């Protein structure tokens, strides 16, 4: 434990960085999931495009997606820059944004199906009743479909968020100085891999435990009318 004491500041900074990656990726996951579900429900070419998105990101290893996105984005940006200015150098995408976007795209593919199933789970009779009452389509969406779909989707979406938190460990492979990166650096100096990676496990367990408690509270709030 004495060896760990010298790395507490680095682990604290790495944990804060992981939290930032998670918050950005979680917000993007919600956006990608809702847009993907809307496209799947819309039918036509949008549904086919959303289906390709879901199939690719659910069927490709997460680490491979991260590497493809990081290096592919750099190559694409460099090509665009050189097309505008032949003398432009190599354009790199910051690891923070590359990692956040990549893991959000992966989680968003799973969230797409969760949200699609949740919207389909709303009883058709309630939609018909809302129309009979003269509610406009946006009112039906805002006051009838969304609240019920959110309650249905929340348990599975919560699982995606917990998986997203654990997936933040992958961003260390593209050079982001988070806790996995710190643990490897500390191991090379101290020669105590078990201690360093056990510290990483404790940090992640703390994050996922707090997240699970928050999600459980959100589920209880979303279903409070059922308890009555």
C-alpha positions as CSV (number, residue, x, y, z in Angstrom):
1,X,0.0,0.0,0.0
2,X,3.0,2.3,0.5
3,X,3.7,2.2,-3.2
4,X,0.1,3.2,-4.0
5,X,0.3,6.3,-1.7
6,X,2.8,7.9,-4.1
7,X,0.3,7.7,-7.0
8,X,-2.9,8.9,-5.3
9,X,-2.9,12.2,-7.1
10,X,-2.5,10.5,-10.5
11,X,-5.3,8.1,-9.7
12,X,-7.6,10.9,-8.5
13,X,-7.0,12.8,-11.7
14,X,-7.5,9.7,-13.8
15,X,-10.8,9.0,-12.0
16,X,-12.0,12.5,-12.7
17,X,-11.1,12.1,-16.3
18,X,-13.0,8.8,-16.5
19,X,-16.1,10.6,-15.0
20,X,-15.8,13.3,-17.7
21,X,-15.6,10.7,-20.4
22,X,-18.6,8.9,-19.0
23,X,-20.8,12.0,-18.7
24,X,-20.1,13.1,-22.3
25,X,-20.6,9.6,-23.7
26,X,-23.8,9.0,-21.7
27,X,-25.3,12.2,-23.1
28,X,-24.3,11.2,-26.6
29,X,-25.6,7.6,-26.0
30,X,-29.0,9.1,-25.2
31,X,-29.0,11.2,-28.3
32,X,-27.9,8.3,-30.6
33,X,-30.3,5.9,-29.0
34,X,-33.3,8.2,-29.4
35,X,-32.4,9.2,-33.0
36,X,-31.7,5.5,-33.9
37,X,-35.1,4.4,-32.4
38,X,-36.9,7.1,-34.2
39,X,-35.3,6.1,-37.5
40,X,-36.1,2.5,-36.9
41,X,-39.8,3.3,-36.2
42,X,-40.0,5.7,-39.2
43,X,-39.5,3.0,-41.7
44,X,-38.1,3.3,-45.2
45,X,-34.5,4.3,-45.9
46,X,-34.1,5.7,-42.4
47,X,-34.9,2.4,-40.8
48,X,-32.4,0.6,-43.1
49,X,-29.7,3.1,-42.2
50,X,-30.4,2.7,-38.5
51,X,-30.4,-1.1,-39.0
52,X,-27.0,-0.9,-40.5
53,X,-25.8,1.3,-37.6
54,X,-27.1,-1.2,-35.0
55,X,-25.7,-4.2,-36.8
56,X,-22.2,-2.8,-37.3
57,X,-21.7,-1.4,-33.8
58,X,-23.3,-4.4,-32.0
59,X,-21.4,-6.9,-34.2
60,X,-17.9,-5.4,-34.0
61,X,-15.6,-5.7,-31.0
62,X,-15.6,-2.6,-28.9
63,X,-11.8,-2.2,-28.8
64,X,-11.7,-2.5,-32.6
65,X,-14.4,0.2,-33.0
66,X,-12.4,2.5,-30.8
67,X,-9.2,2.0,-32.7
68,X,-11.0,2.3,-36.1
69,X,-12.7,5.5,-35.0
70,X,-9.6,7.1,-33.6
71,X,-7.2,6.3,-36.4
72,X,-9.9,6.5,-39.1
73,X,-11.0,10.0,-38.0
74,X,-7.4,11.2,-38.0
75,X,-6.9,9.8,-41.6
76,X,-10.1,11.4,-42.8
77,X,-9.4,14.8,-41.2
78,X,-5.9,14.8,-42.6
79,X,-7.2,14.0,-46.1
80,X,-9.7,16.8,-45.9
81,X,-7.1,19.3,-44.6
82,X,-4.7,18.3,-47.4
83,X,-7.4,18.6,-50.0
84,X,-7.9,22.2,-48.8
85,X,-4.2,23.0,-48.2
86,X,-1.7,20.5,-49.8
87,X,0.9,21.7,-47.3
88,X,-1.2,20.8,-44.3
89,X,0.3,18.4,-41.8
90,X,-1.2,15.4,-40.0
91,X,-4.5,16.3,-38.2
92,X,-5.2,14.3,-35.0
93,X,-8.5,14.1,-33.1
94,X,-8.1,14.5,-29.3
95,X,-8.2,11.1,-27.5
96,X,-10.9,12.4,-25.1
97,X,-13.4,13.1,-27.9
98,X,-12.4,10.1,-29.9
99,X,-12.9,7.8,-27.0
100,X,-16.1,9.5,-25.8
101,X,-17.7,9.3,-29.3
102,X,-16.6,5.8,-30.0
103,X,-18.0,4.2,-26.8
104,X,-21.1,6.4,-27.2
105,X,-21.7,5.0,-30.7
106,X,-21.4,1.5,-29.4
107,X,-23.7,2.0,-26.4
108,X,-26.1,4.0,-28.6
109,X,-26.6,1.0,-30.9
110,X,-27.8,-1.1,-28.0
111,X,-29.9,1.8,-26.6
112,X,-31.5,2.2,-30.1
113,X,-33.2,-1.2,-29.7
114,X,-34.1,-0.6,-26.0
115,X,-35.8,2.7,-26.9
116,X,-37.5,1.1,-30.0
117,X,-38.9,-1.7,-27.9
118,X,-40.0,0.8,-25.2
119,X,-42.0,2.9,-27.7
120,X,-43.6,-0.2,-29.1
121,X,-44.5,-1.2,-25.6
122,X,-46.8,1.7,-25.0
123,X,-50.4,0.5,-25.2
124,X,-52.0,1.4,-28.6
125,X,-55.3,2.1,-26.7
126,X,-53.7,5.0,-24.9
127,X,-52.5,6.6,-28.1
128,X,-56.1,6.2,-29.5
129,X,-57.5,7.7,-26.4
130,X,-55.2,10.7,-26.6
131,X,-56.2,11.3,-30.2
132,X,-59.9,11.0,-29.3
133,X,-59.3,13.7,-26.7
134,X,-58.0,16.0,-29.5
135,X,-54.3,16.0,-28.4
136,X,-51.9,17.2,-31.1
137,X,-49.2,14.7,-32.2
138,X,-46.5,16.6,-30.2
139,X,-48.7,16.5,-27.1
140,X,-49.2,12.7,-27.5
141,X,-45.4,12.3,-27.8
142,X,-44.6,14.5,-24.9
143,X,-47.3,13.6,-22.4
144,X,-48.3,10.0,-23.4
145,X,-45.6,8.2,-25.2
146,X,-42.4,9.6,-23.8
147,X,-43.2,9.2,-20.1
148,X,-44.3,5.6,-20.5
149,X,-41.6,4.6,-22.9
150,X,-39.0,6.1,-20.6
151,X,-40.3,3.9,-17.7
152,X,-40.1,0.8,-19.9
153,X,-36.7,1.6,-21.3
154,X,-35.0,2.7,-18.1
155,X,-34.0,-0.7,-16.7
156,X,-32.3,-1.8,-19.9
157,X,-30.9,1.7,-20.6
158,X,-29.4,1.6,-17.0
159,X,-27.6,-1.6,-17.9
160,X,-26.2,0.2,-21.0
161,X,-25.0,3.0,-18.8
162,X,-23.2,0.6,-16.4
163,X,-21.6,-1.1,-19.4
164,X,-20.6,2.3,-20.7
165,X,-18.9,3.2,-17.4
166,X,-16.9,0.0,-17.7
167,X,-16.1,0.6,-21.3
168,X,-14.3,3.8,-20.4
169,X,-11.4,1.6,-19.5
170,X,-10.8,1.1,-23.2
171,X,-9.8,4.7,-23.8
172,X,-6.4,4.1,-22.3
173,X,-5.3,2.3,-25.5
174,X,-5.5,5.6,-27.4
175,X,-3.3,7.5,-25.0
176,X,-5.8,9.1,-22.6
177,X,-4.2,9.4,-19.1
178,X,-7.0,7.8,-17.1
179,X,-6.8,5.2,-14.3
180,X,-5.9,2.2,-16.5
181,X,-3.1,4.2,-18.1
182,X,-2.0,5.4,-14.6
183,X,-2.0,1.8,-13.3
184,X,0.3,0.6,-16.1
185,X,2.7,3.5,-15.5
186,X,2.7,2.9,-11.8
187,X,3.3,-0.8,-12.4
188,X,6.3,-0.1,-14.5
189,X,7.8,2.0,-11.7
190,X,6.8,0.0,-8.6
191,X,6.7,-3.5,-10.0
192,X,3.4,-4.1,-8.1
193,X,0.7,-4.8,-10.7
194,X,-1.8,-6.4,-8.3
195,X,-1.9,-3.3,-6.0
196,X,-2.2,-0.9,-8.9
197,X,-4.9,-2.7,-10.8
198,X,-6.8,-3.5,-7.5
199,X,-7.0,0.2,-7.0
200,X,-8.5,0.6,-10.5
201,X,-11.1,-2.1,-9.6
202,X,-12.0,-0.3,-6.4
203,X,-12.5,3.0,-8.3
204,X,-14.7,1.4,-10.9
205,X,-16.7,-0.5,-8.3
206,X,-17.3,2.8,-6.5
207,X,-18.5,4.4,-9.7
208,X,-20.8,1.5,-10.8
209,X,-22.2,1.2,-7.3
210,X,-23.1,4.9,-7.1
211,X,-24.6,4.7,-10.7
212,X,-26.6,1.6,-9.8
213,X,-28.1,3.4,-6.8
214,X,-29.0,6.5,-8.9
215,X,-30.6,4.3,-11.5
216,X,-32.6,2.4,-8.9
217,X,-33.9,5.7,-7.6
218,X,-34.8,6.8,-11.1
219,X,-36.7,3.6,-11.7
220,X,-38.7,4.0,-8.5
221,X,-39.6,7.6,-9.4
222,X,-40.6,6.6,-13.0
223,X,-42.9,3.8,-11.6
224,X,-44.2,5.7,-8.6
225,X,-47.7,5.9,-10.1
226,X,-47.8,2.1,-10.4
227,X,-47.2,1.8,-6.7
228,X,-50.3,3.9,-6.0
